[in-house]
């Protein structure tokens, strides 16, 4: 394994290990992407330092290590965010935890609608101005209407329906 690949492997490995340790020590229902980015910066620093220690200074080599790290971190961020916030993955995990026994649709629906994820998603959309929460009602704003129209058009162009 050449020094660049070793530097990237060490940096990404440290990042992944830190991610596991921090998430195990402080579990949360929120993805905490800002904290994930800070952990990635630690991994990037480890990669750069390892690259500088293992081989003589070469800007191209260092640039390559940085971009390999950035690519792998971004790939991980998108994968992690997609899995951790996926309703489908959560549902499959819930059914697996139930011992593969049949579950009532109504029970599953009530659990989902009462979950922190559902409420959290509504609060985020409210803060971003895409909808308004008024009492027990959810109202789509004009900004939310525009976004919904664009995502509907894009999903039709892509040939997929909106799910989530």
C-alpha positions in Angstrom: 0.0 0.0 0.0 1.5 3.4 -1.0 1.9 6.2 1.5 -1.1 8.2 0.1 -3.5 5.3 0.5 -2.2 4.5 4.0 -2.7 8.2 5.0 -6.3 8.2 3.6 -7.1 4.8 5.3 -5.7 6.0 8.6 -7.6 9.3 8.5 -10.9 7.7 7.4 -10.4 4.9 10.0 -9.8 7.4 12.8 -12.9 9.4 11.7 -15.1 6.2 11.6 -13.8 5.1 15.0 -14.4 8.6 16.5 -17.9 8.6 15.0 -18.8 5.2 16.6 -17.3 6.2 20.0 -19.1 9.6 20.1 -22.4 8.3 18.9 -22.3 5.4 21.4 -21.3 7.8 24.3 -24.0 10.3 23.4 -26.9 8.7 21.5 -29.4 11.0 19.9 -32.3 10.9 17.5 -30.8 13.8 15.6 -28.1 13.1 12.9 -25.8 16.0 14.2 -24.2 16.6 10.9 -22.1 19.5 12.3 -20.5 17.1 14.8 -19.9 14.6 12.0 -18.2 17.4 10.0 -15.9 18.1 13.0 -15.0 14.5 13.4 -14.2 14.4 9.6 -11.9 17.4 10.1 -10.0 15.3 12.7 -9.7 12.4 10.2 -8.6 14.8 7.5 -5.9 16.2 9.8 -4.7 12.7 10.6 -4.5 11.9 6.9 -2.5 15.1 6.1 -0.1 14.6 9.0 0.4 10.9 8.0 1.0 11.9 4.4 3.6 14.4 5.5 5.4 12.0 7.8 5.4 9.0 5.4 6.7 10.8 2.3 8.7 13.9 1.4 6.7 17.1 0.7 4.8 17.0 -2.5 1.9 19.3 -3.1 0.3 17.0 -5.6 0.4 14.0 -3.3 -1.0 16.1 -0.4 -3.8 17.5 -2.7 -4.7 13.9 -3.8 -4.9 12.7 -0.2 -7.1 15.7 0.8 -9.5 15.1 -2.1 -9.7 11.3 -1.5 -10.6 12.1 2.1 -13.2 14.7 1.1 -14.8 12.3 -1.4 -15.0 9.5 1.1 -16.3 11.7 3.9 -19.0 13.2 1.6 -20.0 9.8 0.4 -20.3 8.7 4.0 -22.3 11.8 5.0 -24.9 11.2 2.3 -25.1 7.5 3.1 -25.3 8.1 6.8 -27.9 10.8 6.5 -30.0 8.8 4.1 -29.9 5.7 6.4 -30.3 7.4 9.7 -33.3 9.5 8.6 -34.9 6.9 6.4 -38.4 6.0 7.4 -38.1 2.8 5.4 -35.0 1.6 7.2 -36.6 2.6 10.6 -39.7 0.6 9.7 -37.8 -2.5 8.6 -35.7 -2.3 11.8 -38.9 -2.0 13.9 -40.4 -5.0 12.2 -37.2 -7.0 12.6 -37.1 -6.2 16.3 -40.7 -7.5 16.7 -39.5 -11.0 15.9 -40.9 -11.0 12.3 -44.4 -11.2 13.7 -47.3 -9.5 11.9 -47.9 -5.9 13.1 -51.1 -3.9 12.8 -50.8 -1.1 10.3 -52.6 1.2 12.8 -50.1 0.5 15.5 -47.2 1.2 13.2 -48.8 4.4 11.9 -49.5 5.6 15.5 -45.9 4.9 16.5 -44.5 6.8 13.5 -46.8 9.8 13.9 -46.0 10.0 17.7 -42.2 9.6 17.1 -39.7 12.4 17.7 -38.6 12.1 14.0 -42.0 13.2 12.8 -42.2 16.1 15.2 -38.6 17.0 14.5 -39.2 17.1 10.8 -42.2 19.4 11.3 -40.2 21.7 13.5 -37.4 21.9 10.9 -39.8 22.7 8.1 -41.5 25.3 10.3 -38.1 27.0 11.1 -37.2 27.0 7.4 -40.5 28.7 6.5 -41.9 25.9 4.4 -44.9 25.4 6.7 -46.5 26.9 9.7 -47.6 25.1 12.8 -50.7 26.6 14.3 -52.2 24.6 17.2 -53.0 21.2 15.9 -52.8 22.3 12.2 -50.0 22.2 9.7 -50.3 24.9 7.0 -48.1 25.0 3.8 -46.6 28.4 3.2 -46.1 30.0 -0.2 -42.4 29.1 0.0 -43.4 25.5 0.9 -45.8 25.4 -2.0 -43.0 26.4 -4.4 -40.6 23.8 -3.0 -43.3 21.1 -3.2 -44.1 22.0 -6.8 -40.4 21.8 -7.8 -39.9 18.5 -6.0 -43.0 17.1 -7.7 -41.8 18.2 -11.1 -38.3 16.8 -10.5 -39.8 13.5 -9.3 -42.0 13.3 -12.4 -39.0 14.1 -14.7 -37.0 11.4 -12.9 -39.9 9.0 -13.2 -40.3 8.3 -9.5 -42.9 9.2 -6.9 -42.3 11.0 -3.7 -41.8 8.7 -0.8 -40.5 9.0 2.7 
